[in-house]
Amino acid sequence: MKQVFSIPNIDKNVNLVEEVAGLRMHYVLPCPKTFPKLTFISKNKTWYKKTMFIPYGEHMSQRIHYAYMKLKLSTMVDLALYHQKLANDKVTLLLLQQQNYLTFK
């Protein structure tokens, strides 16, 4: 199918589904197996998928671009916050362990 609008990463990690009132855009990224918002497992890999509905109207190319950027950034932020939480938990654990070695016994 030929695409009318230029959408980055179409058929890689972006998918558009046509509906009666608009388009549904899906954005998919790989995620760790422990990610709480894990969406599905395929080929022994875990994936996180977010979706946004884009109603038909004027300036569809701008609507599609807006939806793409919003989905991309939102998905990446969710994953980055999870990775940051893991790193913060590790630092907290190390700081607690370090407390045992602050003074010589």
C-alpha positions as CSV (number, residue, x, y, z in Angstrom):
1,M,0.0,0.0,0.0
2,K,1.4,3.4,-0.9
3,Q,1.4,5.9,1.9
4,V,-0.1,9.4,1.2
5,F,1.6,11.0,4.2
6,S,5.3,10.8,5.2
7,I,5.5,8.9,8.4
8,P,8.9,8.0,9.9
9,N,9.5,4.3,10.7
10,I,6.3,3.2,9.2
11,D,6.0,-0.6,9.2
12,K,9.1,-0.8,11.5
13,N,7.9,0.5,14.9
14,V,4.9,2.6,13.7
15,N,1.7,1.2,12.3
16,L,-1.5,3.0,11.1
17,V,-4.9,1.3,11.1
18,E,-7.7,3.0,9.2
19,E,-11.0,3.3,11.1
20,V,-14.3,4.9,10.1
21,A,-13.7,8.2,12.0
22,G,-9.9,8.4,11.7
23,L,-6.6,6.6,12.0
24,R,-5.3,4.6,14.9
25,M,-1.5,4.9,15.2
26,H,0.5,2.3,17.1
27,Y,4.1,2.9,18.3
28,V,6.1,-0.1,19.5
29,L,9.5,-0.3,21.2
30,P,11.4,-3.2,22.8
31,C,11.4,-3.2,26.6
32,P,12.9,-5.2,29.5
33,K,11.0,-8.3,30.6
34,T,10.4,-6.7,34.0
35,F,8.8,-3.6,32.5
36,P,5.4,-3.2,34.3
37,K,3.6,-1.9,31.1
38,L,4.9,-4.8,28.9
39,T,2.4,-5.2,26.1
40,F,3.3,-8.4,24.3
41,I,6.0,-11.0,23.7
42,S,7.1,-11.9,20.2
43,K,10.0,-14.0,19.0
44,N,11.2,-14.2,22.6
45,K,11.4,-10.4,22.9
46,T,9.3,-8.2,25.0
47,W,7.6,-5.1,23.5
48,Y,5.8,-2.0,24.8
49,K,3.0,-0.6,22.5
50,K,1.1,2.7,22.9
51,T,-1.8,3.8,20.7
52,M,-3.3,7.1,19.7
53,F,-6.5,7.8,17.7
54,I,-6.2,10.6,15.1
55,P,-9.7,11.8,14.0
56,Y,-10.1,12.8,10.4
57,G,-10.1,16.6,9.8
58,E,-8.2,19.4,8.2
59,H,-4.5,19.3,8.1
60,M,-4.2,15.5,8.4
61,S,-0.4,15.6,7.7
62,Q,0.1,17.9,10.8
63,R,-2.2,15.7,12.9
64,I,-0.3,12.6,11.9
65,H,3.1,14.2,12.6
66,Y,1.8,15.5,16.0
67,A,0.5,12.0,16.9
68,Y,3.8,10.4,15.8
69,M,5.9,12.8,17.9
70,K,3.6,12.5,20.9
71,L,3.5,8.7,20.8
72,K,7.3,8.4,20.2
73,L,8.2,10.7,23.1
74,S,5.6,9.4,25.4
75,T,6.8,5.8,24.9
76,M,10.4,6.7,25.2
77,V,9.7,8.7,28.4
78,D,7.8,5.7,30.0
79,L,10.8,3.5,29.2
80,A,13.4,6.1,30.4
81,L,11.5,6.6,33.7
82,Y,11.5,2.8,34.3
83,H,15.3,2.6,33.6
84,Q,15.8,5.6,35.9
85,K,13.8,3.9,38.6
86,L,16.0,0.8,38.3
87,A,19.2,2.9,38.5
88,N,17.9,4.8,41.5
89,D,17.0,1.6,43.3
90,K,20.5,0.3,42.6
91,V,22.1,3.5,44.0
92,T,19.9,3.4,47.1
93,L,20.9,-0.2,47.7
94,L,24.6,0.6,47.3
95,L,24.2,3.6,49.7
96,L,22.6,1.4,52.3
97,Q,25.5,-1.2,51.9
98,Q,28.0,1.6,52.1
99,Q,26.6,2.6,55.5
100,N,28.2,-0.5,56.9
101,Y,31.7,0.7,56.0
102,L,31.6,4.3,57.0
103,T,33.6,3.7,60.2
104,F,36.2,1.1,60.9
105,K,35.1,-1.5,63.3
